[in-house]
């Protein structure tokens, strides 16, 4: 990483962990990870590598949409979509980015009653719900990819292998380019790293922070990416 190069940081709450080789960073005052996944040159072939092996798949049908990323299946399993962050606001609010009820309505329009499959060896949360991609049988696309491509969500690395993130990263890029969904809103989702005082109230939330690295420092155990001259007061990333 050279000084004055651009860097995209996705911030996450401190209690979350990142897997599959993404770099875990301690931000001051935020937490995040460096986005190092490379978009695939071919979306179709990349999506195939993201699919679980046939012998590890469980097939069923969506019978209920419990939340904007939680589904109940005919086999009584509950699936929570992994690797996906959907910015929402309170149901009684009038400003976008988007309401949870509108996301559920969109999902019902194409996903309810559809045959799906998922990885039966995927991890579960404390409620015994699978945390995994959920794929439509008819086209083998994940619901994550569809939501991201339509501008309803962002990808992130929790519980998710890089081979899926590369596909979803490209889907997010397409949504940003076409200004779909949350990317069409007047309030930007990508926050500038300066001035740092504007970020203080955003700790313990998911954000995308973008800025230019001013200097790079190194100690015995850490590398520091400084976004301004005064690293004591300004936005700094610790790797």
Secondary structure, 3 states (H helix, E strand, C coil): CCCCCEEEEEECCCCCCCCCCCCEEEEECCEEEECCCCCCCCHHHHHHHHCCCHHHEEEEEEEEEEECCEEEECCCCEEEECCEECCCECCCCCCCCCEHHHHHHHHHHHCCCCEEEEECCCCECCCCCEEECCEECCCCCEHHHHHHHCCCCEECCCCCCHHHHHHHHHHHHHHHHHCCHHHHCCCCCEEECCCHHHCHHHCCCCEEEEEECCEEEECCCCEEEECCCCCCCCCEEEC
